[in-house]
Amino acid sequence: MFSSSTPSAAQKSDTDKHHGAFPTWQKHLTRFWALIVDHPKSVASIILVIAMTLFLTLNVNGYWDFALPLRGKKLLALMVVGYAIGVSTLLFQTLTHNPILTPSLLGFDSLYVLLQSVLVFSWALSASPVSILLPNLCLRFFSCLAHPCCCFNCYFQKPAKI
């Protein structure tokens, strides 16, 4: 009347036929994906270290004295630029209280390219490099400090009471 809790051999083979037992490779694959889902930052860090190592060492062909310093500087520059873009996007989205807003969506990068093009076109006939660098420096200073301050004031200015 009452059956035991462990299935018999006939019941096991019957269950395997109907539901299909997972092979061991599928069990290992399931555990592997569970590990990835449980530790995404660790997996991303491992992938990042592998990519950095490949970037530094792939196709060097014995010219280590030349390749490592050059590629190391490039890698450092890439990391600094990536960090700066992340921080600037976070600050921009925090100040505007809009998580999907980016400077390129508002056209600030196009405005900067336009100003740079006008500057280069305006001073292209000059032979002195100092006359190009000084206005370019002033333009960069203005675009990096004054323009965001003006935008901040426009976004967060209290409406006038009537």
Backbone hydrogen bonds, N-H to C=O, Kabsch-Sander energy under -0.5 kcal/mol:
donor,donor_aa,acceptor,acceptor_aa,energy
12,K,8,S,-2.2
13,S,9,A,-2.2
14,D,10,A,-1.8
15,T,11,Q,-2.3
16,D,12,K,-2.4
17,K,13,S,-1.7
18,H,14,D,-1.8
19,H,15,T,-2.8
20,G,15,T,-0.6
20,G,16,D,-1.2
27,K,23,P,-1.6
28,H,24,T,-2.4
29,L,25,W,-2.3
30,T,26,Q,-2.2
31,R,27,K,-2.2
32,F,28,H,-2.4
33,W,29,L,-2.4
34,A,30,T,-2.1
35,L,31,R,-2.1
36,I,32,F,-2.1
37,V,33,W,-2.4
38,D,34,A,-2.1
39,H,35,L,-1.8
43,V,39,H,-1.8
44,A,40,P,-2.4
45,S,41,K,-2.2
46,I,42,S,-2.2
47,I,43,V,-2.4
48,L,44,A,-2.3
49,V,45,S,-2.4
50,I,46,I,-2.2
51,A,47,I,-2.5
52,M,48,L,-2.5
53,T,49,V,-2.3
54,L,50,I,-2.5
55,F,51,A,-2.4
56,L,52,M,-2.1
57,T,53,T,-1.9
58,L,54,L,-2.4
60,V,57,T,-1.1
63,Y,60,V,-1.5
64,W,62,G,-1.0
67,A,63,Y,-2.7
68,L,64,W,-1.8
70,L,66,F,-1.3
71,R,67,A,-3.1
72,G,68,L,-2.5
73,K,69,P,-2.2
74,K,70,L,-1.9
75,L,71,R,-2.7
76,L,72,G,-2.5
77,A,73,K,-2.5
78,L,74,K,-2.5
79,M,75,L,-2.2
80,V,76,L,-2.4
81,V,77,A,-2.6
82,G,78,L,-2.4
83,Y,79,M,-2.2
84,A,80,V,-2.6
85,I,81,V,-2.6
86,G,82,G,-2.1
87,V,83,Y,-2.6
88,S,84,A,-2.6
89,T,85,I,-2.4
90,L,86,G,-2.2
91,L,87,V,-2.7
92,F,88,S,-2.6
93,Q,89,T,-2.5
94,T,90,L,-2.0
95,L,91,L,-2.6
96,T,92,F,-1.9
97,H,93,Q,-0.7
98,N,93,Q,-1.4
101,L,98,N,-1.0
105,L,102,T,-0.7
106,L,102,T,-1.3
107,G,103,P,-0.8
108,F,103,P,-2.1
111,L,107,G,-2.1
112,Y,108,F,-2.2
113,V,109,D,-2.1
114,L,110,S,-2.3
115,L,111,L,-2.5
116,Q,112,Y,-2.5
117,S,113,V,-2.5
118,V,114,L,-2.5
119,L,115,L,-2.3
120,V,116,Q,-2.6
121,F,117,S,-2.6
122,S,118,V,-2.6
123,W,119,L,-2.1
124,A,121,F,-0.7
126,S,123,W,-0.7
132,I,128,S,-0.6
132,I,129,P,-0.5
133,L,129,P,-2.2
134,L,130,V,-2.2
136,N,132,I,-1.6
137,L,133,L,-2.5
138,C,134,L,-2.3
139,L,135,P,-2.7
140,R,136,N,-2.4
141,F,137,L,-2.5
142,F,138,C,-2.6
143,S,139,L,-2.9
144,C,140,R,-2.3
145,L,141,F,-2.0
146,A,141,F,-0.7
146,A,142,F,-0.8
147,H,142,F,-2.2
149,C,145,L,-1.4
150,C,146,A,-2.5
151,C,147,H,-2.5
152,F,148,P,-2.6
153,N,149,C,-2.3
154,C,150,C,-2.2
155,Y,151,C,-2.6
156,F,152,F,-2.3
157,Q,153,N,-0.6
